[in-house]
Amino acid sequence: MKRSVSTIHRRALLATALALAAPFAGAQGGAYPTKPIRLMVGYAAGGGVDAMARLLAQRLPAILGQQVVVENRSGASGMIAAEVVAQAPADGYTLLMGETGMLITSQLQPRANVDPIKSFTPVASAFLAPLMIVANNNVPAATPKELIALLKANPGKYSYATSGVGTVHHLGFEMMKAQTGAFIIHIPYRGAAQIVPDVISGQVPIGVVSATAGMAQARSGKLRALALMNTGKLPGAENVPAMAEALPGFNVAPRLMLLAPAGTPAAVVERLNEAVRTVLASAELAQTAAQQGAIPAYLPPAQLAAALQQESAAWARIIKAQKVKME
């Protein structure tokens, strides 16, 4: 009788262990995914983040064997979609196309329900979206060094426009100000669409915009492309110097990344990460991304986690030093 009970007990334990291990073994063995995956985007369809999410969503099914459906939940600077994903089951079927702005928004909005570091499991860094400092043709500066010298010699005389308070565009320029001691007035716009026309007309002398938007008008001579804010080169903008030429180590660019809910099994994360890495290695994808102002920037989960920690700390320092507050 004792032997029978003992045998039953061992079998029960074995069954429990197998049940617990099944999701992980299945993911490692290729069972994941077994149904379509939702990729949440915190911005409206047609925007830059949405466009990059769709580049991935169109190519991942060939590797994963399941459809990847982009779902837009715009609002609260992307935090509505972030909250949906943070609260979703940690099974790999609801993902977020995250972006650097989350790191800033969460610090400027203390009541935010999502912590970009703690609420998610990093899957892979996917793209960087280079930013460009552009100027009206009458601004007497043509290089990063000349721009810094001009602003330092004329404190308060010039202003610069960005797509809003607390954006990467805004805090990136504030980082440049903090490192140089320059004083220039920030003019926040409700979006980016009107900045380029206003720089061209002289309504505002300097603007921070996407590299694609800046180059489109710089090529025609309607404005001047002064500097890329990241250290890399963007196809089509090879002749535009980097701000790092004047400020060594300066490197600011919105990062687009794939995030899963915190607690997502490691095997699922690895499956997704490998799929993203394979997609990003495509020359065709790099060319398509460049046409939309982005460059592939793959990082595996551990490196992405470290980068997010470093970037979050850097933005916190700028917010404090420049006394940035949401309006």
N, C-alpha and C positions, 0 to 999 in steps of 0.2 A: 504493500500500500504506500509506504514511504517512497519507494523507488518510483512508483507511478506518479505521485504528486511532484516529486523532484523532476521527472521527465517533462511533465506538463509545464512546470515552472520555467525550465530551460527553453522549451519551445516558445513559450509566451515571450520571454526576453528576446529570443532570436527574431521572432516576428516583429516585435516593436523596433528592434535595431534596424531591420531591413526596411521597415516603413519609413523610419526617419532618414535613412540613407538614400532612399529611392529618388527624391528630387535631385539630389546632388549627383548621384551616379547617372541619372537620366540626362542631366545637363551636360556632364562630361562625355557621355556616350553619344550625344547628338540628338536626344529626345527634345530638348528645348531648342527652339520654340515649337509648340504644337498648335498655336493659334495666332491670329494677327496681333501685332504690337502697336500700341498707341504712342505716338511721339508728340508730346505737348509743346506748343510754342506760345510764349507769353505776349506775342505781338500780332497785329493784323496780317492777314494774307497779303503778299506782295512786297513786304518789307525785307530788309536784309537778313534778319534772323530766319524768317520764314523761308526765304529763298535757299539758304544754306541747309536748312532742315530738309527741304524737299530734294535737294541734291543727294543727301544721304538716303532718304526714304525711297527714292527711285532705284537705288543701286543695292541696298542691303538685302532685299528679297532674293536676289540671285545667289546670295551666300547663305542666308538664314533659312530659306525655303518657306518663308511666311511673309505675308504682306505687312508693310509698315505704313500706318495711316497717320498723317499729320493732322493734328487737331489744334485749332487756334483758340486761345482763351486770353484775349487781350485785356489790359487794365492793370493799374497799380504798378506801372513800370515792370511788368512781367511777373509780378509776385502772385497774381491770381493763379496762373498756370503752375507756378512753382508749388503753391500750396496744394493744388490738386494732386500733383505727383508725390509730394511729401507724405500725403495721407493715403496714398494708394497701397495695395498689397505689395510687399517686397518680393515679387515673383518674376520681374523682368518684362512684364507685359504693359507697363505704363512707364514711359521714360520722358525726360525733359531735355529739350534743346536749351541748355542754360547759357548765360552770357555774363560777361564781367560786371555789367551793371547791377546784377544781383548783390554782389559784394558791397557795393556802395549803398544801394537802396536800403539794405537791411541795417546799415549803420545810421542812416539819416532818418529812418523810420523805426524808432525803438520798439514800437508796438507790433512790428511785423511778426506774423505767425510762423515764419520760415527762417531758419538759420542755414545759409548756403553751405556752411561747413559741416554742421551736425545733422542736417535733415536729409542728406543725400550720400549715396555711394558713388564716387567718381568712376566713370566707365572709360572715357577717352577724351582727350582734347582733340578737336576736329579742325577748326579754322582760326585764323586771325583776320580781322577786318581793319586794315591800316587806315589811320586818320592822317589828314593833311592840313597844314596851316596855309591858308591862302590869303592874298592881300589885293586890295585895289591897286591898279597900275600906278597910281600917284604916290603910293607909300614908298619912301626912299630906302628900301631894303630889298635885297635879292637873295640873301643867304641867311641861314640860322644865326650866324655871328653878327651880321648886320642888323637883323631884327632885334636881337638882344641889346645890342649897343644903342639902337634907336630908342627902344622902350626905356632903357635906363637913363638915357640923356634927356628924355621928355616924360617924366612921371605924370601920369594922369591925363596926358594929351590924347592918347589913343584908346580905342575900345575894341573889344573882340566879341564876336557872336558865337554861340553854340546852340545846340538843340534843346537846352534846358539845364536848370540847376541840378547838380548831382549826377550828370551823365559822365561817361568816360571822357568825352570831348572837353567838358568843363574842368573836371579834376585833373586831366592831363595837362591842360594849359596852366592850371593853378600850380601843378608840380613844377613846371618850368619857371613860373614866377617865384616860387619859394626857393629854387636853386640859384636864381640870378639876382633876386632882390628887385626885380622890375615891378613897376606899378602900372597897371592897365585895367580899365573898367570892363567888367563882364556884362554883356547884354544877352540875357536868355531869351530865346525864341521858343515858340510852342512846338516847333518841329524844324526839320532841316530844309524843307522845300524853299523857303524864302531867303535863306542866308546867302546863297550864291548870287541871286539877282541883286541883293542889297549890297554885297561886296562889290559887284561889278559897277553898280550905280554910284558907289561912294557913300551910301546911307550909313554903312558901318565899314571901317577901313580893313578889318581883319576878321577872318572866320576860321573855325575849325569844323571841317566837314569830312565825309568819307573820301577816300583817295579817288574813287571813281568819279564822284561828283566834281571834285576839284580839277582833275585832269581833263575832263570833258571840255571845260571852259578855258583852261590854261593853254591847251593846244591851239585854240582859236585866237589866243592873245587877249581875251576879254578880262583876264585877271592873272595874277602871278602866283605860281605854286612855290612857296618859300621852303617848306620842309615837310618831310614825313616824320611822324612822331614815333614810329617804330624803327628798329635797327636794320630790318631786312629790306629787300628791294621788292617792289611790286612790278610785275610785267606791264609795260606801257608807261611806267613812271621811273625808269631807270636813271634818268638825269636829275631827278629831284633829290637833293641832299637830305640826309637824316639829321634830326635835331641833335643826335649823339655826336655829330661832328663838332658842335659847339659845346655840348654838355656830355662828356664821356659817360657811357652807361645809361643814358636816358633812353627809355624804351617803354612806350605806352601804345597799346592796341587792344581793342575789345577782343576777348577770346570767346569762341563759341565751342561748347563742349556737350557731351552726352552724359547725363546724370540719371541715376536710378534711385529709388527710395532707399533710405538707410536700412541696412540689414539684408539687402539683396544677396543671395548666395554667391560665394566666390566663383563657382563654376559658371553661373549664368553671366556674371560680370565678365569673366574671361572669354566666354563665347561671343558676347557682344563686342568686346574690345578687339578681338581678332578680326571680326567682321568689319568694324570701322577701319582698322589699320589696313586691311586689304583694299577697301574702297578708296581710301585716301592715297594709296600708292599708284593709282591710275593717272597716267599723263593726261588722259582725256578729261578727267575730273578737275585736275589742276588748271587746265586751260579754261574750262567752263567757269570755275570759281573765280579766276582772275578777271573774267569779263564782268563779273558782278562785284568786284572789289574785294575779294577775299583770297587768302592763300592757305593751302593745307598746312596744318600745324599739329601733327599727331604727337600725343604723349600718352603713355600707358597709365593705368590707374594710380600707381604709387607716385609717379612724377607729377601727375595732374593734382593729386591731393596736396603735395608739397608746394606746387605753384600757387594754388588757391590760398593756402595759408600765408605765403609770402605776399601775394598781391593784396589780400585783405588787410594785412598789417600795414602795407604801404599806403593804402587808401585811408586807413584810420589816421595815420600820421598827417596826411595832407588835410583831411577834414578838420582835424584839431588845429593844425598850424595856420590854416587859411580861414578858420572860423566859418566853414561852409554850413549853411542851414537850408532846409527845404522851405520854400516860400508858402 
